[in-house]
Amino acid sequence: MIVRTLTAGPVETNCYLVGCDQTRQAVVIDPGWDAASIIAAAHTLELAIKLILLTHAHFDHIGAVTDLKEATGAPVALHPLEQDWLQVDGGALAFGFRIRSVDRPDIDLTHGQVVNVGTLSFETRFTPGHTPGHVVFVEAKQQAAFVGDVLFAGSIGRTDLPGGDYDTLIKSIQEQLLALPDETKVYSGHGPPTTIGIERNTNPFL
């Protein structure tokens, strides 16, 4: 599995370009900013973008979705409970930014749904708390979890924005992430990667 982290935007959001070594097909997870850089990275790595996966619909995670979809034709997948955020452009104006609006997703994600790109299989896990419809994507064979703004190295997602709830977030982490093996690498929406084991043993919120 090929993982290229592209950090961009006003709050340094991590976008992940994840490719299959064998087929050279790729998924983009949370294209928050600068579609041109994502496309350039895919070209450099000789990857064909086949799918756009969204953990949630805050503006810093969806800012490049429309440009990327227009450039690649890749369908967009999001949990339907994120529609309220999508309708207000992820709250961009509230933070003083503007992004291109995102149309209704092509794929409505549900808990347990598996999406495949090349030989990679991403299991969707429903993890509300940061937002009502937040999901994470787990590639079990590769021991990798792409967790958006649920869990960070040494921290957890904020719950003070509309639709956020602290107790719900902690429950999501305990049931859906801490159930994964300690070796699972955690790719967060902001900051450096970590592992489930490190966070289980050292994260002060857990």
C-alpha positions as semicolon CSV with decimal commas, in nm:
position;residue;x (nm);y (nm);z (nm)
1;M;0,000;0,000;0,000
2;I;0,124;0,344;-0,095
3;V;0,035;0,631;0,140
4;R;0,121;0,990;0,053
5;T;0,026;1,254;0,307
6;L;-0,055;1,597;0,166
7;T;-0,094;1,866;0,432
8;A;-0,255;2,189;0,317
9;G;-0,508;2,459;0,392
10;P;-0,554;2,717;0,667
11;V;-0,555;2,460;0,950
12;E;-0,301;2,220;0,798
13;T;-0,540;1,937;0,723
14;N;-0,400;1,601;0,617
15;C;-0,525;1,460;0,289
16;Y;-0,425;1,103;0,212
17;L;-0,353;0,964;-0,132
18;V;-0,366;0,587;-0,085
19;G;-0,269;0,361;-0,370
20;C;-0,264;-0,008;-0,454
21;D;0,087;-0,126;-0,542
22;Q;-0,042;-0,387;-0,787
23;T;-0,310;-0,205;-0,984
24;R;-0,190;0,156;-0,936
25;Q;-0,548;0,253;-0,852
26;A;-0,590;0,502;-0,569
27;V;-0,835;0,659;-0,329
28;V;-0,814;1,014;-0,194
29;I;-0,927;1,054;0,166
30;D;-1,038;1,402;0,275
31;P;-0,917;1,629;-0,008
32;G;-0,945;1,947;0,195
33;W;-0,738;2,191;-0,008
34;D;-0,542;2,231;-0,333
35;A;-0,664;1,968;-0,578
36;A;-0,374;2,047;-0,813
37;S;-0,121;1,919;-0,559
38;I;-0,319;1,598;-0,511
39;I;-0,337;1,538;-0,885
40;A;0,033;1,614;-0,923
41;A;0,123;1,366;-0,649
42;A;-0,089;1,098;-0,813
43;H;0,085;1,165;-1,144
44;T;0,429;1,142;-0,985
45;L;0,340;0,811;-0,820
46;E;0,170;0,686;-1,139
47;L;-0,160;0,638;-0,958
48;A;-0,511;0,668;-1,105
49;I;-0,759;0,826;-0,862
50;K;-1,073;0,610;-0,863
51;L;-1,258;0,718;-0,546
52;I;-1,289;1,009;-0,302
53;L;-1,367;0,911;0,057
54;L;-1,473;1,167;0,317
55;T;-1,454;1,108;0,691
56;H;-1,680;1,409;0,753
57;A;-1,787;1,734;0,591
58;H;-1,610;2,014;0,777
59;F;-1,480;2,270;0,529
60;D;-1,112;2,188;0,578
61;H;-1,177;1,829;0,471
62;I;-1,392;1,898;0,163
63;G;-1,244;2,214;0,012
64;A;-1,090;2,042;-0,290
65;V;-1,361;1,780;-0,349
66;T;-1,538;1,950;-0,639
67;D;-1,217;2,038;-0,825
68;L;-1,081;1,687;-0,775
69;K;-1,401;1,520;-0,888
70;E;-1,417;1,736;-1,199
71;A;-1,056;1,653;-1,284
72;T;-1,074;1,277;-1,223
73;G;-1,439;1,174;-1,250
74;A;-1,398;0,985;-0,922
75;P;-1,720;0,933;-0,722
76;V;-1,752;1,086;-0,375
77;A;-1,853;0,884;-0,068
78;L;-1,984;1,033;0,259
79;H;-2,218;0,935;0,542
80;P;-2,567;1,086;0,490
81;L;-2,572;1,238;0,839
82;E;-2,309;1,485;0,718
83;Q;-2,554;1,643;0,475
84;D;-2,629;1,939;0,707
85;W;-2,263;2,033;0,711
86;L;-2,238;1,983;0,336
87;Q;-2,524;2,226;0,278
88;V;-2,336;2,506;0,456
89;D;-2,004;2,434;0,282
90;G;-1,868;2,271;0,593
91;G;-1,903;2,591;0,794
92;A;-1,637;2,769;0,589
93;L;-1,791;3,116;0,614
94;A;-1,809;3,095;0,993
95;F;-1,430;3,068;0,993
96;G;-1,379;3,338;0,729
97;F;-1,316;3,112;0,430
98;R;-1,488;3,022;0,106
99;I;-1,478;2,688;-0,072
100;R;-1,647;2,547;-0,379
101;S;-1,975;2,384;-0,283
102;V;-1,990;2,005;-0,295
103;D;-2,284;1,828;-0,461
104;R;-2,466;1,547;-0,290
105;P;-2,226;1,249;-0,268
106;D;-2,245;0,967;-0,520
107;I;-2,220;0,703;-0,245
108;D;-2,396;0,710;0,094
109;L;-2,172;0,530;0,340
110;T;-2,305;0,304;0,615
111;H;-2,139;0,135;0,911
112;G;-1,968;-0,186;0,803
113;Q;-1,972;-0,099;0,434
114;V;-1,657;-0,206;0,249
115;V;-1,526;-0,010;-0,045
116;N;-1,255;-0,152;-0,268
117;V;-0,986;0,018;-0,470
118;G;-0,755;-0,219;-0,648
119;T;-0,661;-0,486;-0,395
120;L;-0,729;-0,253;-0,101
121;S;-1,046;-0,291;0,106
122;F;-1,159;-0,008;0,332
123;E;-1,412;-0,091;0,602
124;T;-1,635;0,201;0,700
125;R;-1,681;0,242;1,075
126;F;-1,939;0,488;1,210
127;T;-1,769;0,715;1,465
128;P;-1,993;1,010;1,559
129;G;-1,900;1,263;1,823
130;H;-1,689;1,517;1,635
131;T;-1,972;1,543;1,384
132;P;-2,299;1,344;1,362
133;G;-2,197;1,136;1,061
134;H;-1,824;1,101;1,102
135;V;-1,674;0,772;0,981
136;V;-1,328;0,618;0,974
137;F;-1,180;0,386;0,714
138;V;-0,991;0,073;0,820
139;E;-0,771;-0,133;0,590
140;A;-0,726;-0,439;0,810
141;K;-0,478;-0,626;0,591
142;Q;-0,249;-0,325;0,590
143;Q;-0,313;-0,249;0,959
144;A;-0,408;0,109;0,879
145;A;-0,690;0,335;0,996
146;F;-0,774;0,672;0,844
147;V;-0,957;0,844;1,125
148;G;-1,027;1,204;1,027
149;D;-1,082;1,419;1,336
150;V;-1,178;1,146;1,583
151;L;-0,835;1,063;1,725
152;F;-0,499;1,240;1,712
153;A;-0,152;1,171;1,847
154;G;-0,202;1,253;2,214
155;S;-0,544;1,407;2,169
156;I;-0,900;1,365;2,040
157;G;-1,135;1,559;1,814
158;R;-1,306;1,875;1,932
159;T;-1,672;1,848;2,030
160;D;-1,770;2,215;2,069
161;L;-1,898;2,265;1,714
162;P;-2,264;2,201;1,619
163;G;-2,342;1,829;1,628
164;G;-2,043;1,748;1,846
165;D;-2,074;1,547;2,168
166;Y;-1,789;1,446;2,399
167;D;-1,943;1,130;2,544
168;T;-2,039;1,009;2,198
169;L;-1,688;1,070;2,070
170;I;-1,526;0,877;2,354
171;K;-1,767;0,588;2,296
172;S;-1,682;0,586;1,925
173;I;-1,311;0,573;2,000
174;Q;-1,348;0,297;2,256
175;E;-1,577;0,079;2,046
176;Q;-1,448;0,136;1,695
177;L;-1,080;0,228;1,727
178;L;-0,949;0,077;2,049
179;A;-1,096;-0,253;1,929
180;L;-0,826;-0,257;1,660
181;P;-0,487;-0,425;1,712
182;D;-0,218;-0,215;1,883
183;E;-0,005;-0,231;1,567
184;T;-0,267;-0,048;1,361
185;K;-0,123;0,273;1,222
186;V;-0,348;0,575;1,273
187;Y;-0,358;0,842;1,004
188;S;-0,532;1,148;1,152
189;G;-0,687;1,455;0,995
190;H;-0,425;1,677;1,157
191;G;-0,079;1,614;1,295
192;P;0,155;1,315;1,271
193;P;0,060;0,948;1,244
194;T;0,045;0,733;1,554
195;T;-0,068;0,382;1,646
196;I;-0,361;0,238;1,836
197;G;-0,121;0,094;2,094
198;I;0,048;0,426;2,161
199;E;-0,283;0,605;2,205
200;R;-0,430;0,328;2,419
201;N;-0,136;0,354;2,658
202;T;-0,047;0,725;2,656
203;N;-0,338;0,940;2,532
204;P;-0,453;1,145;2,835
205;F;-0,814;1,153;2,711
206;L;-0,836;0,772;2,700
